[in-house]
Amino acid sequence: MIQIGIIGSGAMGSGIAQVAAMAGHKVKVYDKNEAVLKKAEANLKATLAKLVEKQKIDEDKANSIIVNTHYTPSLNDFKDCGLVIEAIVEILEVKQKVFAEIETIVNENCILASNTSSLSIASIASACKKQERVIGIHFFNPAPLMPLVEIIPSITTSDEVLNQSKKLIDSWGKTTVITKDTPGFIVNRVARSYYGESIRIYEEGIADFATIDWAMKTFGRFKMGPFELMDFIGNDVNYKVTESVWTQFFYEPRFKPSLTQKRFYEAGWYGRKSGRGYYNYAEGAVMPSPKQDENLGKYIFNRVLCMLINEAVDTMYLNIASREDIETAMTKGVNYPKGLIQWGEEIGWNNVLTTIQNLYVEYQEDRYRPSVMLKRLADKQ
Ligand SMILES: NC(=O)c1ccc[n+]([C@@H]2O[C@H](COP(=O)([O-])OP(=O)(O)OC[C@H]3O[C@@H](n4cnc5c(N)ncnc54)[C@H](O)[C@@H]3O)[C@@H](O)[C@H]2O)c1
């Protein structure tokens, strides 16, 4: 079994290290911050103790994982790794520097992967001499619990590296999908409408946060409403991803961030973790009640859902991923109750197209233009 190296032992790196170690690999974990490294080591021990207590794993397994996971302050310890996954800060120049450095340490067959959420794999790979060994392997948070992993070959990645990476991550019990190296990959691209259209509905004064959340949960069976979910993810993280996807798509209006969320981000109203976001999480704070108006709820749900379906169809149209992988990504990566393309079929392509076209006629904004494929699907119906 190959040795796995993880660079960065924050939220994602430590989770990915746990997944790899539980799959039986020897794992090396490096972070430039030794305090974070120590904390990650202590957290792994605590997590394993809990898993033993819950009888999910036995003590021997827990001990072997501890023995096999080495937290090291030196990247030189990665020289025997067969795969290195980088999960450090989301800054291109910092990642490029780390990739250039790690390439001088590992052997020539070692695969170098990035867990980036929003940067292009081609730009990270450009720091390496052997660009064909660089690939995106994008886990979701928390990595030990979320089943989906997006595998992102860049234009320079070799087929062999793609196949080996997919096979390996599948063997860890994860569900993999393959996506082109485009901003947001599948999940973070398609899901933008869930947040963006909901904020837009709020900004227009059509409904408040609680009512929009209620509508999406009641009529769409989404597990969390968009505002609850943004507060859970963090408005800092969510805003930054939106801004990054928008700018990388050359300011595509469909992905345009909202000033509402920007102000929440600027004010430090990140959500649950800061105690205040779209909702107030202070002790004793009263959660607002939704306005349970069925017509309003159905309008909100239909508008957001159709925007999501339009994006999923466009992702398929542009061959970013296969239909099957788009459906898997949204159901396993963000727990949508149903694949969006199946949902479109069920409610009828003509209905989806009419909703989007009506929005376009009303607002005369490019964000409401239907995908060419949506028009073709509606024509065929
Ligand atoms: N948090 C999420 O929900 C999530 C989900 C999927 C992907 N990602 C991506 O995973 C990566 C890591 O995110 P995170 O949430 O774990 O961040 P984090 O802030 O929790 O951890 C990042 C770690 O990287 C370390 N680090 C920074 N620069 C370094 C360097 N030059 N060398 C070594 N270590 C360095 C930091 O000390 C820190 O411990 C990012 O690229 C992010 O976009 C995050």
The ligand as an SDF file (V2000), in Angstrom:
LIG
                    3D

 44 48  0  0  0  0  0  0  0  0999 V2000
  -13.1710   23.9920    4.7750 N   0  0  0  0  0  0  0  0  0  0  0  0
  -13.8990   23.4960    3.8010 C   0  0  0  0  0  0  0  0  0  0  0  0
  -15.1350   23.3850    3.8890 O   0  0  0  0  0  0  0  0  0  0  0  0
  -13.2290   23.0130    2.5370 C   0  0  0  0  0  0  0  0  0  0  0  0
  -13.8720   22.0660    1.7390 C   0  0  0  0  0  0  0  0  0  0  0  0
  -13.2270   21.5770    0.6060 C   0  0  0  0  0  0  0  0  0  0  0  0
  -11.9900   22.0540    0.2500 C   0  0  0  0  0  0  0  0  0  0  0  0
  -11.3800   23.0150    1.0440 N   0  0  0  0  0  0  0  0  0  0  0  0
  -10.0340   23.4640    0.6300 C   0  0  0  0  0  0  0  0  0  0  0  0
   -9.0720   22.7750    1.4360 O   0  0  0  0  0  0  0  0  0  0  0  0
   -7.9460   23.6170    1.6770 C   0  0  0  0  0  0  0  0  0  0  0  0
   -7.7230   23.7640    3.1700 C   0  0  0  0  0  0  0  0  0  0  0  0
   -8.8740   24.2850    3.7640 O   0  0  0  0  0  0  0  0  0  0  0  0
   -9.1450   24.1650    5.3390 P   0  0  0  0  0  0  0  0  0  0  0  0
  -10.5590   24.5580    5.5380 O   0  0  0  0  0  0  0  0  0  0  0  0
   -8.6500   22.8690    5.8450 O   0  0  0  0  0  0  0  0  0  0  0  0
   -8.2000   25.3330    5.8880 O   0  0  0  0  0  0  0  0  0  0  0  0
   -7.6140   25.5110    7.3640 P   0  0  0  0  0  0  0  0  0  0  0  0
   -7.3740   26.9660    7.5060 O   0  0  0  0  0  0  0  0  0  0  0  0
   -8.4400   24.8080    8.3700 O   0  0  0  0  0  0  0  0  0  0  0  0
   -6.2100   24.7560    7.2940 O   0  0  0  0  0  0  0  0  0  0  0  0
   -5.1620   25.1560    6.4590 C   0  0  0  0  0  0  0  0  0  0  0  0
   -3.8600   24.7560    7.1150 C   0  0  0  0  0  0  0  0  0  0  0  0
   -2.8010   24.9670    6.2020 O   0  0  0  0  0  0  0  0  0  0  0  0
   -1.6720   25.4080    6.9300 C   0  0  0  0  0  0  0  0  0  0  0  0
   -0.7790   26.0950    6.0110 N   0  0  0  0  0  0  0  0  0  0  0  0
   -0.9410   27.3130    5.4640 C   0  0  0  0  0  0  0  0  0  0  0  0
    0.0870   27.5900    4.6460 N   0  0  0  0  0  0  0  0  0  0  0  0
    0.8950   26.5070    4.6700 C   0  0  0  0  0  0  0  0  0  0  0  0
    2.1150   26.1820    4.0260 C   0  0  0  0  0  0  0  0  0  0  0  0
    2.7020   27.0130    3.1910 N   0  0  0  0  0  0  0  0  0  0  0  0
    2.6700   24.9740    4.2910 N   0  0  0  0  0  0  0  0  0  0  0  0
    2.0630   24.1230    5.1390 C   0  0  0  0  0  0  0  0  0  0  0  0
    0.9170   24.3690    5.7900 N   0  0  0  0  0  0  0  0  0  0  0  0
    0.3440   25.5520    5.5480 C   0  0  0  0  0  0  0  0  0  0  0  0
   -2.2320   26.2770    8.0240 C   0  0  0  0  0  0  0  0  0  0  0  0
   -1.3300   26.3500    9.1100 O   0  0  0  0  0  0  0  0  0  0  0  0
   -3.5190   25.5490    8.3810 C   0  0  0  0  0  0  0  0  0  0  0  0
   -3.3470   24.6620    9.4460 O   0  0  0  0  0  0  0  0  0  0  0  0
   -8.2340   24.9170    0.9350 C   0  0  0  0  0  0  0  0  0  0  0  0
   -7.6530   24.8400   -0.3400 O   0  0  0  0  0  0  0  0  0  0  0  0
   -9.7470   24.9320    0.8400 C   0  0  0  0  0  0  0  0  0  0  0  0
  -10.2090   25.6940   -0.2520 O   0  0  0  0  0  0  0  0  0  0  0  0
  -11.9670   23.4800    2.1750 C   0  0  0  0  0  0  0  0  0  0  0  0
  1  2  1  0
  2  3  2  0
  2  4  1  0
  4  5  1  0
  4 44  2  0
  5  6  2  0
  6  7  1  0
  7  8  2  0
  8  9  1  0
  8 44  1  0
  9 10  1  0
  9 42  1  0
 10 11  1  0
 11 12  1  0
 11 40  1  0
 12 13  1  0
 13 14  1  0
 14 15  2  0
 14 16  1  0
 14 17  1  0
 17 18  1  0
 18 19  2  0
 18 20  1  0
 18 21  1  0
 21 22  1  0
 22 23  1  0
 23 24  1  0
 23 38  1  0
 24 25  1  0
 25 26  1  0
 25 36  1  0
 26 27  1  0
 26 35  1  0
 27 28  2  0
 28 29  1  0
 29 30  1  0
 29 35  2  0
 30 31  1  0
 30 32  2  0
 32 33  1  0
 33 34  2  0
 34 35  1  0
 36 37  1  0
 36 38  1  0
 38 39  1  0
 40 41  1  0
 40 42  1  0
 42 43  1  0
M  CHG  2   8   1  16  -1
M  END
$$$$
